[in-house]
Amino acid sequence: MTNQALAIGTFDGVHLGHRAVLDLARGLAGPNGTVTAVTFWPHPLSVIAGSAPPLLQSLPTREDWLLDCGADEILLLDFTPELAALTPAEFVERMIVPLEPVGVAVGENFTFGVKGAGTPDIMEQLAAGRFEVLASPTVAVNGHTVSSSAIRGLVQDGDAAQAGILLGRDFAVRGVVVHGDHRGRLLGFPTANVLPDDAFVTPADGVYAGWLRVVGEGEAMPAAVSVGNNPTFGVTRRVEAHVLGVDIDLYDLEVEIGVTEWLRGVITFGSIDELTAQLGRDVARTAEIMDSVSN
């Protein structure tokens, strides 16, 4: 039988700390073993506390990144009130032991069981020699503790660069391109528009150097990204991406729009000429930044 190791966690964002847990699980499984990422949906806080903070990514995106970052397969547990009510011992006996893992990897702050009573040390005691338990220490980068909540705050503050460092990749919004007012095209800067979903984190209002990628197709294309209401015209809040040097029909396609670096805040312009001139500067700066990133 192939050695199976479990990496257990909520894994919102699949950030550098989560990748450390996946790496521990790989070590437990061995080179020919299987790493199973065990994650939960909905977010445990939505059941335990009645609401959860906006998430960094959708479940399909989380699953994609878990597989990309080292998991061989994913086991999704439905986080119900019944699951939340299990004692730590019941959680281990019902949810872990039947999987017959050689080991379990978690973060050092991972809790499980009713009222979060279980800790990695308690799980090790409950394992009773049946499987190994390893806890990954908290990861810190540039003085920032890597956590989903820390990254959420950075994204909401517009610090795309630091958020990307903690994530290990750029933060991105995923959604279906909708029809806008086509004003960007008239100005010479056509955009793909995605409407924010309140269940997920949206970057702070402003303009960013970033990229757009059609989900499931091709490479990311450099793009100047705008988030906000566009006060010059008073439109509803949206995420807009102007792909540099490419004019393609993206309507009704699912895309990812990534933000690499903050450029400026939202400005109300006194004329169309002022707006157009600033858009030109935004595009030029985006081209410089994205060219430096790719090289």
N, C-alpha and C positions, 0 to 999 in steps of 0.2 A: 504494500500500500504506500502511495506517495505521501511523504511528510507534508502535513498541512499546518501552517501557522496562521493565527488570526491577528489582524491589526484592528483594534476596536476603537471607535470614536465617532463623534458627529461629523468631523471632517469638513466643516463649512469653510470653503476657500481652498482646501488642500494646499495649505501654505507650507513654509519650510519646517515648521514644527511637526506638522502631519507627515511630511516626507521622512523626517527622522524616525517616526513610529513605523512607517512602512519599511524603512531600511532595517530596523531591528527585527521586524517580522521576517524579512528575507534572510537574515542571519540565522534565525531560529529554524526556518524551513530548509535551509541548505540549498545548494546550487540546483538541485533537481526537484526541490519541493515546490509546494503551492502556497502562495500568499493570498489569503482571503480577507478583503477589507469588509468588516462588519460595521454598518452604519445605520442611522436611524432616520425615519421620516414619519410624521413631521418633526420639527425641531423639538427636543424634549421640553424646553421651557414653555412651548405652546400648550402642552398638556399639564405640566407641573404648576406653572404660574398663570396659565390662561392666555398668555401672549408671548411672542418671541420678538427679538429685534429683527430688523430687516436683514435678510441673508445676503451673503456675498455672491451666491450663485444658485441657480436652479438645481434640482436633483439630477436631471440628465447631464448637466455640465459637471457637477460633482463626480458623478460616476465616470464620465469621460476622463477627468483629470486623475482620479484614483488609478484607473487602468494605465494611464500614461506615465504615472509616477511610481509604478512598481507593483501594483496589485495584479494578480492573475485573474481574479474573479471577485464579485461583489455579492455580499449577502445583506439584503435590505430588511431591517426589522421594523415592523409597524409599531411606532411608539404609542401605545394605548395606555389608558389609565390602569389596565390590568398589568401591563409590563412595568409601569412605574411603581406599582404596589408590591412587586416581588422583593423579598428580602435579599440581601447580598448572596446568601447561601442558595436561595431558590434561583436567582439569576444564573449562578454558576452551574447548578445542576441541570436546569432546564434549557438554558441558551448556549452554554459552552461545552459541557461534557458530552452531549450527544454528537457533537461535531468531531470528537476525538482528535483534538489538535495536539501537536507536539509542544506548542508554546503559544503564548498570547503576548502581544506587545500593545502597550497603551502609553499615553502621556502621563507624566508624574502627577498631574492635577486631575486625572480621570476619576470620576465617581460613578457608582452604579448602585442599584437597589433603592428601596424606599427611602426617601428624603436624602438621597446621596450618601447613604451610610457606608457604602463600600469604597475602599481605596485600593491602590495597587498592592499595598502590604496585606490587606485583608484577602484580596484575590489570591495572593501567593499562599496564604494559610489555607484557604479553601481548596486550592488545587491539590493539596495533599499528595504531592509527588506524581500526580497524574499528568500534569503538563507544567512547563516552565512559564514563569511570568517575568517579563522585563518591562520596566518603566523608563521612557525616554525623558531626560531632563529638559526643562524649558529652554528653548533656543532664544538667544538674543543677538541682534544685529545692529551695529551702530548705536548701541545704547537703548534700542527699542526691543522690548519683549515681544516675541512673535506670538500673536494670538489673533483669533478671528475678531474679537472686539477692538483690539488695537488697530488692525487693518481697516475695520469699518470706520473708525474715527478718522483715520488718515484720508480715506476716500471722501468722506463727507466734508473734510476740511480742504479738499482740493489738492492734497499732497500726493499726486499720482506717482511721482518718482519714488518716494519712500514706501508707499503702499506696494509698489511693484517689487521693491527689494525684499520686503517681508514675505510677499507671496511667492517670489521666485519667478515671476513673470508679470506682465502688465495686467492691471485690473481691466476687466471688460464687461460690457453690458450686452446681453443677448436678447434679440427680439425680432419680430417680423417687420419689414420695411413697409410703412404706410404712406399714403399720398399726403403731401403737405399742401402748402399754398403755391408751390412752384416759383416762389419769389427768388429763391437762390439761383435757379436756372436763368431767370430773366436778368439777374445781376452778373451772370457769367460764372457763378459758383454753385452748380447743382449739388444737392445734398440728398443723402439717404436718411430718412427720419424714422426713429424708433421711439415709441411712447414709453415712458418709465412705468414700472410696476411697483406699487408701494410695498409689496412683499419683499423687494430686493433693494439693495443699496444702489443709489445713483450718485455719481460724482457731484461735487459742489458745482454750482453754476459758474460758468466761465468757458474759456477757450483753451484747448489742449492740442499739443502735437500727439498724434496717435495713428491708428490704423483701422481698417475694416477688412473683415474676412467673411465670405459666404460660408455658412456652416456646412461642412462636408465636402467643400469644393476648394481646391487651390490654396494659394498662399495669401498671407495678410498683405494688403495694399496700403501704403502710407496715406494718411488722411488728416485733414484739419478737422477737429471735433469741437462742436459747440454744445453746451448743456445750458438750458434755461428757457426763459419765456420770450427772448428776443424783444426787449422793451421798445426798440425802434418801431416795431410793427405790432406789438401787443399780442403775439400768438401764444398759445398754450405751451406749457413746459414740455420739452422734448430733448432727445439726444440726436444731434445731426452730424453727419460725417460727409465732408467733401473729399472724395478720393482724388488724389493728385494725379493729374495727367491722364485720367481715364474717365470716359463718359459711358457708363453702362446702365442698363435697366435692371434695377434691383427690387422693384416693387413686388411685394408678396413673398419675397425670399427671406429666410431666417438668416440673420447675420450676427456676428460679434463685432462690437465697436470697442476698441481698446484705447486707453489713455496712457500715454508714456510720460509726458511732462506738461506741467501747467504753463500756459503762455500769458494769460491776462484774465481779468475779471470781465463781467458783463458791462457794456457801455451803451448808453443811449446816444445815438448820433443825431446831429442837427440836420443832416442832409444825406441823400443817397450817395452823393459823391464821397463824402467823408466815410461812410460805411464801406463803400467799394474799395477805397484806398486802404482802409485798415484790413479788410479781408485779404487783399493782396499781400500785405505785410505778414499776416498770419500764415498764409500759404507758403510764403518764402521761408519763414522761420521754421515751419513744420518740415519743409523739405531738408533744411540744414540738419535739424535734430535727428530725423529719421534716417538720413544718410549716414550720420555719425554712428547711430546705433547699429545699423546693418553692417558697418565696416569695423 
